[in-house]
Amino acid sequence: MEFEVKDMSCGHCVMSVTKAVKSVDSQAKVDVDLATKKVSVETEKNRKAIVDALAEAGYPVTA
């Protein structure tokens, strides 16, 4: 699944987004592209769980 997270602006943001996803599924494969503000996640968890974790970490999903 893919998400757009417009509030990412630095390497720390990338780490925080990755950590938020891993808090839901420690085995998830997370790929963050800071330039395009896209986050790709391979997980068995549902989309809402990931979206909620990102929002809780301060990175609301915009698409």
PyMOL Python script that loads the backbone (N, CA, C, O; Angstrom):
from pymol import cmd

cmd.read_pdbstr("""\
ATOM      1  N   MET A   1       0.843  -1.174   0.000  1.00  0.00           N
ATOM      2  CA  MET A   1       0.000   0.000   0.000  1.00  0.00           C
ATOM      3  C   MET A   1       0.887   1.234   0.000  1.00  0.00           C
ATOM      4  O   MET A   1       2.021   1.205   0.478  1.00  0.00           O
ATOM      5  N   GLU A   2       0.352   2.311  -0.541  1.00  0.00           N
ATOM      6  CA  GLU A   2       1.136   3.535  -0.648  1.00  0.00           C
ATOM      7  C   GLU A   2       0.396   4.700  -0.010  1.00  0.00           C
ATOM      8  O   GLU A   2      -0.829   4.805  -0.082  1.00  0.00           O
ATOM      9  N   PHE A   3       1.179   5.572   0.616  1.00  0.00           N
ATOM     10  CA  PHE A   3       0.622   6.735   1.301  1.00  0.00           C
ATOM     11  C   PHE A   3       1.382   7.978   0.883  1.00  0.00           C
ATOM     12  O   PHE A   3       2.559   7.907   0.532  1.00  0.00           O
ATOM     13  N   GLU A   4       0.712   9.109   0.920  1.00  0.00           N
ATOM     14  CA  GLU A   4       1.382  10.395   0.727  1.00  0.00           C
ATOM     15  C   GLU A   4       1.385  11.099   2.078  1.00  0.00           C
ATOM     16  O   GLU A   4       0.340  11.278   2.704  1.00  0.00           O
ATOM     17  N   VAL A   5       2.580  11.495   2.517  1.00  0.00           N
ATOM     18  CA  VAL A   5       2.744  12.144   3.813  1.00  0.00           C
ATOM     19  C   VAL A   5       3.470  13.465   3.575  1.00  0.00           C
ATOM     20  O   VAL A   5       4.700  13.511   3.557  1.00  0.00           O
ATOM     21  N   LYS A   6       2.708  14.528   3.394  1.00  0.00           N
ATOM     22  CA  LYS A   6       3.281  15.825   3.008  1.00  0.00           C
ATOM     23  C   LYS A   6       4.122  16.465   4.107  1.00  0.00           C
ATOM     24  O   LYS A   6       4.941  17.334   3.808  1.00  0.00           O
ATOM     25  N   ASP A   7       3.953  16.075   5.355  1.00  0.00           N
ATOM     26  CA  ASP A   7       4.664  16.727   6.459  1.00  0.00           C
ATOM     27  C   ASP A   7       6.103  16.237   6.639  1.00  0.00           C
ATOM     28  O   ASP A   7       6.801  16.720   7.531  1.00  0.00           O
ATOM     29  N   MET A   8       6.562  15.295   5.818  1.00  0.00           N
ATOM     30  CA  MET A   8       7.943  14.822   5.918  1.00  0.00           C
ATOM     31  C   MET A   8       8.880  15.827   5.257  1.00  0.00           C
ATOM     32  O   MET A   8       8.619  16.292   4.147  1.00  0.00           O
ATOM     33  N   SER A   9       9.984  16.164   5.951  1.00  0.00           N
ATOM     34  CA  SER A   9      10.900  17.133   5.366  1.00  0.00           C
ATOM     35  C   SER A   9      12.384  16.817   5.605  1.00  0.00           C
ATOM     36  O   SER A   9      13.253  17.526   5.098  1.00  0.00           O
ATOM     37  N   CYS A  10      12.678  15.759   6.371  1.00  0.00           N
ATOM     38  CA  CYS A  10      14.081  15.486   6.692  1.00  0.00           C
ATOM     39  C   CYS A  10      14.284  14.004   7.033  1.00  0.00           C
ATOM     40  O   CYS A  10      13.339  13.218   7.086  1.00  0.00           O
ATOM     41  N   GLY A  11      15.537  13.665   7.259  1.00  0.00           N
ATOM     42  CA  GLY A  11      15.868  12.288   7.615  1.00  0.00           C
ATOM     43  C   GLY A  11      15.217  11.839   8.908  1.00  0.00           C
ATOM     44  O   GLY A  11      14.841  10.674   9.041  1.00  0.00           O
ATOM     45  N   HIS A  12      15.080  12.747   9.863  1.00  0.00           N
ATOM     46  CA  HIS A  12      14.416  12.406  11.119  1.00  0.00           C
ATOM     47  C   HIS A  12      12.964  12.019  10.863  1.00  0.00           C
ATOM     48  O   HIS A  12      12.443  11.095  11.488  1.00  0.00           O
ATOM     49  N   CYS A  13      12.315  12.723   9.947  1.00  0.00           N
ATOM     50  CA  CYS A  13      10.929  12.401   9.596  1.00  0.00           C
ATOM     51  C   CYS A  13      10.844  10.985   9.026  1.00  0.00           C
ATOM     52  O   CYS A  13       9.936  10.223   9.359  1.00  0.00           O
ATOM     53  N   VAL A  14      11.796  10.647   8.168  1.00  0.00           N
ATOM     54  CA  VAL A  14      11.824   9.311   7.569  1.00  0.00           C
ATOM     55  C   VAL A  14      11.923   8.254   8.659  1.00  0.00           C
ATOM     56  O   VAL A  14      11.208   7.252   8.627  1.00  0.00           O
ATOM     57  N   MET A  15      12.813   8.479   9.627  1.00  0.00           N
ATOM     58  CA  MET A  15      12.969   7.520  10.734  1.00  0.00           C
ATOM     59  C   MET A  15      11.693   7.430  11.567  1.00  0.00           C
ATOM     60  O   MET A  15      11.298   6.339  11.978  1.00  0.00           O
ATOM     61  N   SER A  16      11.053   8.560  11.816  1.00  0.00           N
ATOM     62  CA  SER A  16       9.836   8.577  12.626  1.00  0.00           C
ATOM     63  C   SER A  16       8.691   7.864  11.922  1.00  0.00           C
ATOM     64  O   SER A  16       7.933   7.127  12.553  1.00  0.00           O
ATOM     65  N   VAL A  17       8.563   8.079  10.621  1.00  0.00           N
ATOM     66  CA  VAL A  17       7.517   7.413   9.842  1.00  0.00           C
ATOM     67  C   VAL A  17       7.761   5.905   9.833  1.00  0.00           C
ATOM     68  O   VAL A  17       6.835   5.117  10.026  1.00  0.00           O
ATOM     69  N   THR A  18       9.003   5.516   9.609  1.00  0.00           N
ATOM     70  CA  THR A  18       9.346   4.091   9.605  1.00  0.00           C
ATOM     71  C   THR A  18       9.049   3.459  10.958  1.00  0.00           C
ATOM     72  O   THR A  18       8.483   2.368  11.025  1.00  0.00           O
ATOM     73  N   LYS A  19       9.427   4.135  12.026  1.00  0.00           N
ATOM     74  CA  LYS A  19       9.184   3.635  13.382  1.00  0.00           C
ATOM     75  C   LYS A  19       7.685   3.493  13.656  1.00  0.00           C
ATOM     76  O   LYS A  19       7.259   2.529  14.293  1.00  0.00           O
ATOM     77  N   ALA A  20       6.886   4.451  13.177  1.00  0.00           N
ATOM     78  CA  ALA A  20       5.433   4.391  13.380  1.00  0.00           C
ATOM     79  C   ALA A  20       4.839   3.164  12.700  1.00  0.00           C
ATOM     80  O   ALA A  20       4.007   2.465  13.279  1.00  0.00           O
ATOM     81  N   VAL A  21       5.271   2.907  11.476  1.00  0.00           N
ATOM     82  CA  VAL A  21       4.771   1.726  10.750  1.00  0.00           C
ATOM     83  C   VAL A  21       5.216   0.454  11.456  1.00  0.00           C
ATOM     84  O   VAL A  21       4.428  -0.476  11.629  1.00  0.00           O
ATOM     85  N   LYS A  22       6.480   0.414  11.864  1.00  0.00           N
ATOM     86  CA  LYS A  22       7.010  -0.783  12.531  1.00  0.00           C
ATOM     87  C   LYS A  22       6.347  -1.027  13.889  1.00  0.00           C
ATOM     88  O   LYS A  22       6.361  -2.153  14.387  1.00  0.00           O
ATOM     89  N   SER A  23       5.765   0.016  14.493  1.00  0.00           N
ATOM     90  CA  SER A  23       5.062  -0.177  15.765  1.00  0.00           C
ATOM     91  C   SER A  23       3.782  -0.985  15.565  1.00  0.00           C
ATOM     92  O   SER A  23       3.293  -1.627  16.495  1.00  0.00           O
ATOM     93  N   VAL A  24       3.250  -0.951  14.359  1.00  0.00           N
ATOM     94  CA  VAL A  24       2.049  -1.730  14.023  1.00  0.00           C
ATOM     95  C   VAL A  24       2.439  -3.129  13.560  1.00  0.00           C
ATOM     96  O   VAL A  24       1.794  -4.113  13.921  1.00  0.00           O
ATOM     97  N   ASP A  25       3.502  -3.210  12.757  1.00  0.00           N
ATOM     98  CA  ASP A  25       3.963  -4.490  12.219  1.00  0.00           C
ATOM     99  C   ASP A  25       5.480  -4.447  12.117  1.00  0.00           C
ATOM    100  O   ASP A  25       6.030  -3.838  11.200  1.00  0.00           O
ATOM    101  N   SER A  26       6.149  -5.089  13.055  1.00  0.00           N
ATOM    102  CA  SER A  26       7.609  -5.044  13.099  1.00  0.00           C
ATOM    103  C   SER A  26       8.250  -5.710  11.884  1.00  0.00           C
ATOM    104  O   SER A  26       9.422  -5.470  11.595  1.00  0.00           O
ATOM    105  N   GLN A  27       7.493  -6.543  11.172  1.00  0.00           N
ATOM    106  CA  GLN A  27       8.010  -7.233   9.988  1.00  0.00           C
ATOM    107  C   GLN A  27       7.695  -6.500   8.688  1.00  0.00           C
ATOM    108  O   GLN A  27       8.061  -6.970   7.611  1.00  0.00           O
ATOM    109  N   ALA A  28       7.029  -5.367   8.774  1.00  0.00           N
ATOM    110  CA  ALA A  28       6.636  -4.625   7.569  1.00  0.00           C
ATOM    111  C   ALA A  28       7.865  -4.153   6.807  1.00  0.00           C
ATOM    112  O   ALA A  28       8.890  -3.808   7.396  1.00  0.00           O
ATOM    113  N   LYS A  29       7.739  -4.146   5.483  1.00  0.00           N
ATOM    114  CA  LYS A  29       8.778  -3.565   4.637  1.00  0.00           C
ATOM    115  C   LYS A  29       8.343  -2.136   4.343  1.00  0.00           C
ATOM    116  O   LYS A  29       7.279  -1.912   3.765  1.00  0.00           O
ATOM    117  N   VAL A  30       9.163  -1.175   4.740  1.00  0.00           N
ATOM    118  CA  VAL A  30       8.822   0.242   4.606  1.00  0.00           C
ATOM    119  C   VAL A  30       9.829   0.914   3.682  1.00  0.00           C
ATOM    120  O   VAL A  30      11.038   0.801   3.884  1.00  0.00           O
ATOM    121  N   ASP A  31       9.327   1.613   2.668  1.00  0.00           N
ATOM    122  CA  ASP A  31      10.176   2.370   1.754  1.00  0.00           C
ATOM    123  C   ASP A  31       9.664   3.799   1.728  1.00  0.00           C
ATOM    124  O   ASP A  31       8.528   4.056   1.329  1.00  0.00           O
ATOM    125  N   VAL A  32      10.517   4.732   2.159  1.00  0.00           N
ATOM    126  CA  VAL A  32      10.120   6.141   2.230  1.00  0.00           C
ATOM    127  C   VAL A  32      10.911   6.930   1.186  1.00  0.00           C
ATOM    128  O   VAL A  32      12.141   6.881   1.155  1.00  0.00           O
ATOM    129  N   ASP A  33      10.196   7.648   0.342  1.00  0.00           N
ATOM    130  CA  ASP A  33      10.827   8.526  -0.643  1.00  0.00           C
ATOM    131  C   ASP A  33      10.555   9.964  -0.220  1.00  0.00           C
ATOM    132  O   ASP A  33       9.468  10.499  -0.444  1.00  0.00           O
ATOM    133  N   LEU A  34      11.553  10.573   0.389  1.00  0.00           N
ATOM    134  CA  LEU A  34      11.394  11.919   0.935  1.00  0.00           C
ATOM    135  C   LEU A  34      11.124  12.943  -0.165  1.00  0.00           C
ATOM    136  O   LEU A  34      10.359  13.885   0.045  1.00  0.00           O
ATOM    137  N   ALA A  35      11.738  12.773  -1.327  1.00  0.00           N
ATOM    138  CA  ALA A  35      11.583  13.734  -2.423  1.00  0.00           C
ATOM    139  C   ALA A  35      10.134  13.822  -2.908  1.00  0.00           C
ATOM    140  O   ALA A  35       9.635  14.909  -3.201  1.00  0.00           O
ATOM    141  N   THR A  36       9.466  12.665  -2.989  1.00  0.00           N
ATOM    142  CA  THR A  36       8.077  12.654  -3.473  1.00  0.00           C
ATOM    143  C   THR A  36       7.062  12.600  -2.334  1.00  0.00           C
ATOM    144  O   THR A  36       5.855  12.680  -2.564  1.00  0.00           O
ATOM    145  N   LYS A  37       7.566  12.463  -1.093  1.00  0.00           N
ATOM    146  CA  LYS A  37       6.721  12.381   0.105  1.00  0.00           C
ATOM    147  C   LYS A  37       5.814  11.144   0.082  1.00  0.00           C
ATOM    148  O   LYS A  37       4.694  11.175   0.592  1.00  0.00           O
ATOM    149  N   LYS A  38       6.313  10.058  -0.515  1.00  0.00           N
ATOM    150  CA  LYS A  38       5.565   8.807  -0.619  1.00  0.00           C
ATOM    151  C   LYS A  38       6.140   7.768   0.335  1.00  0.00           C
ATOM    152  O   LYS A  38       7.353   7.662   0.515  1.00  0.00           O
ATOM    153  N   VAL A  39       5.243   7.011   0.935  1.00  0.00           N
ATOM    154  CA  VAL A  39       5.620   5.913   1.817  1.00  0.00           C
ATOM    155  C   VAL A  39       4.955   4.657   1.286  1.00  0.00           C
ATOM    156  O   VAL A  39       3.730   4.594   1.178  1.00  0.00           O
ATOM    157  N   SER A  40       5.761   3.657   0.954  1.00  0.00           N
ATOM    158  CA  SER A  40       5.239   2.373   0.508  1.00  0.00           C
ATOM    159  C   SER A  40       5.436   1.367   1.635  1.00  0.00           C
ATOM    160  O   SER A  40       6.508   1.287   2.235  1.00  0.00           O
ATOM    161  N   VAL A  41       4.390   0.607   1.909  1.00  0.00           N
ATOM    162  CA  VAL A  41       4.434  -0.351   3.008  1.00  0.00           C
ATOM    163  C   VAL A  41       3.930  -1.706   2.526  1.00  0.00           C
ATOM    164  O   VAL A  41       2.855  -1.808   1.934  1.00  0.00           O
ATOM    165  N   GLU A  42       4.719  -2.739   2.787  1.00  0.00           N
ATOM    166  CA  GLU A  42       4.281  -4.111   2.549  1.00  0.00           C
ATOM    167  C   GLU A  42       4.017  -4.729   3.910  1.00  0.00           C
ATOM    168  O   GLU A  42       4.936  -4.938   4.702  1.00  0.00           O
ATOM    169  N   THR A  43       2.746  -5.018   4.170  1.00  0.00           N
ATOM    170  CA  THR A  43       2.343  -5.542   5.477  1.00  0.00           C
ATOM    171  C   THR A  43       1.059  -6.343   5.337  1.00  0.00           C
ATOM    172  O   THR A  43       0.325  -6.207   4.357  1.00  0.00           O
ATOM    173  N   GLU A  44       0.806  -7.166   6.319  1.00  0.00           N
ATOM    174  CA  GLU A  44      -0.453  -7.920   6.387  1.00  0.00           C
ATOM    175  C   GLU A  44      -1.501  -7.144   7.186  1.00  0.00           C
ATOM    176  O   GLU A  44      -2.676  -7.510   7.195  1.00  0.00           O
ATOM    177  N   LYS A  45      -1.074  -6.078   7.852  1.00  0.00           N
ATOM    178  CA  LYS A  45      -2.003  -5.275   8.660  1.00  0.00           C
ATOM    179  C   LYS A  45      -2.903  -4.449   7.753  1.00  0.00           C
ATOM    180  O   LYS A  45      -2.594  -4.231   6.582  1.00  0.00           O
ATOM    181  N   ASN A  46      -4.026  -3.991   8.312  1.00  0.00           N
ATOM    182  CA  ASN A  46      -4.946  -3.207   7.484  1.00  0.00           C
ATOM    183  C   ASN A  46      -4.485  -1.760   7.352  1.00  0.00           C
ATOM    184  O   ASN A  46      -3.720  -1.257   8.175  1.00  0.00           O
ATOM    185  N   ARG A  47      -4.960  -1.111   6.310  1.00  0.00           N
ATOM    186  CA  ARG A  47      -4.566   0.259   5.985  1.00  0.00           C
ATOM    187  C   ARG A  47      -4.859   1.231   7.132  1.00  0.00           C
ATOM    188  O   ARG A  47      -4.045   2.106   7.427  1.00  0.00           O
ATOM    189  N   LYS A  48      -6.013   1.080   7.772  1.00  0.00           N
ATOM    190  CA  LYS A  48      -6.402   1.999   8.840  1.00  0.00           C
ATOM    191  C   LYS A  48      -5.402   1.960   9.996  1.00  0.00           C
ATOM    192  O   LYS A  48      -5.092   3.000  10.577  1.00  0.00           O
ATOM    193  N   ALA A  49      -4.903   0.793  10.331  1.00  0.00           N
ATOM    194  CA  ALA A  49      -3.932   0.674  11.423  1.00  0.00           C
ATOM    195  C   ALA A  49      -2.665   1.465  11.113  1.00  0.00           C
ATOM    196  O   ALA A  49      -2.100   2.107  11.998  1.00  0.00           O
ATOM    197  N   ILE A  50      -2.219   1.419   9.863  1.00  0.00           N
ATOM    198  CA  ILE A  50      -1.024   2.153   9.460  1.00  0.00           C
ATOM    199  C   ILE A  50      -1.301   3.657   9.460  1.00  0.00           C
ATOM    200  O   ILE A  50      -0.506   4.441   9.979  1.00  0.00           O
ATOM    201  N   VAL A  51      -2.429   4.051   8.876  1.00  0.00           N
ATOM    202  CA  VAL A  51      -2.812   5.472   8.828  1.00  0.00           C
ATOM    203  C   VAL A  51      -2.912   6.041  10.238  1.00  0.00           C
ATOM    204  O   VAL A  51      -2.424   7.140  10.501  1.00  0.00           O
ATOM    205  N   ASP A  52      -3.535   5.305  11.137  1.00  0.00           N
ATOM    206  CA  ASP A  52      -3.677   5.757  12.525  1.00  0.00           C
ATOM    207  C   ASP A  52      -2.319   5.913  13.203  1.00  0.00           C
ATOM    208  O   ASP A  52      -2.097   6.884  13.927  1.00  0.00           O
ATOM    209  N   ALA A  53      -1.410   4.968  12.977  1.00  0.00           N
ATOM    210  CA  ALA A  53      -0.082   5.028  13.593  1.00  0.00           C
ATOM    211  C   ALA A  53       0.698   6.227  13.067  1.00  0.00           C
ATOM    212  O   ALA A  53       1.389   6.903  13.829  1.00  0.00           O
ATOM    213  N   LEU A  54       0.590   6.491  11.777  1.00  0.00           N
ATOM    214  CA  LEU A  54       1.279   7.647  11.202  1.00  0.00           C
ATOM    215  C   LEU A  54       0.721   8.953  11.767  1.00  0.00           C
ATOM    216  O   LEU A  54       1.481   9.858  12.110  1.00  0.00           O
ATOM    217  N   ALA A  55      -0.594   9.048  11.860  1.00  0.00           N
ATOM    218  CA  ALA A  55      -1.224  10.258  12.405  1.00  0.00           C
ATOM    219  C   ALA A  55      -0.816  10.473  13.863  1.00  0.00           C
ATOM    220  O   ALA A  55      -0.538  11.598  14.278  1.00  0.00           O
ATOM    221  N   GLU A  56      -0.781   9.391  14.632  1.00  0.00           N
ATOM    222  CA  GLU A  56      -0.401   9.481  16.038  1.00  0.00           C
ATOM    223  C   GLU A  56       1.047   9.954  16.190  1.00  0.00           C
ATOM    224  O   GLU A  56       1.390  10.619  17.167  1.00  0.00           O
ATOM    225  N   ALA A  57       1.893   9.605  15.214  1.00  0.00           N
ATOM    226  CA  ALA A  57       3.294  10.018  15.255  1.00  0.00           C
ATOM    227  C   ALA A  57       3.480  11.458  14.735  1.00  0.00           C
ATOM    228  O   ALA A  57       4.587  11.995  14.762  1.00  0.00           O
ATOM    229  N   GLY A  58       2.393  12.067  14.268  1.00  0.00           N
ATOM    230  CA  GLY A  58       2.469  13.446  13.793  1.00  0.00           C
ATOM    231  C   GLY A  58       2.625  13.581  12.297  1.00  0.00           C
ATOM    232  O   GLY A  58       2.995  14.644  11.800  1.00  0.00           O
ATOM    233  N   TYR A  59       2.346  12.505  11.575  1.00  0.00           N
ATOM    234  CA  TYR A  59       2.498  12.491  10.120  1.00  0.00           C
ATOM    235  C   TYR A  59       1.196  12.015   9.462  1.00  0.00           C
ATOM    236  O   TYR A  59       1.111  10.879   8.998  1.00  0.00           O
ATOM    237  N   PRO A  60       0.184  12.892   9.426  1.00  0.00           N
ATOM    238  CA  PRO A  60      -1.094  12.482   8.836  1.00  0.00           C
ATOM    239  C   PRO A  60      -0.945  12.178   7.346  1.00  0.00           C
ATOM    240  O   PRO A  60      -0.210  12.856   6.628  1.00  0.00           O
ATOM    241  N   VAL A  61      -1.644  11.168   6.910  1.00  0.00           N
ATOM    242  CA  VAL A  61      -1.651  10.762   5.510  1.00  0.00           C
ATOM    243  C   VAL A  61      -2.576  11.701   4.727  1.00  0.00           C
ATOM    244  O   VAL A  61      -3.692  11.985   5.162  1.00  0.00           O
ATOM    245  N   THR A  62      -2.108  12.175   3.580  1.00  0.00           N
ATOM    246  CA  THR A  62      -2.923  13.076   2.779  1.00  0.00           C
ATOM    247  C   THR A  62      -3.533  12.380   1.576  1.00  0.00           C
ATOM    248  O   THR A  62      -4.450  12.923   0.960  1.00  0.00           O
ATOM    249  N   ALA A  63      -3.052  11.193   1.221  1.00  0.00           N
ATOM    250  CA  ALA A  63      -3.645  10.470   0.095  1.00  0.00           C
ATOM    251  C   ALA A  63      -3.414   8.980   0.271  1.00  0.00           C
ATOM    252  O   ALA A  63      -3.835   8.187  -0.571  1.00  0.00           O
TER     253      ALA A  63
END
""", "prot")
cmd.dss("prot")
cmd.show_as("cartoon", "prot")
cmd.util.cbc("prot")
cmd.orient("prot")
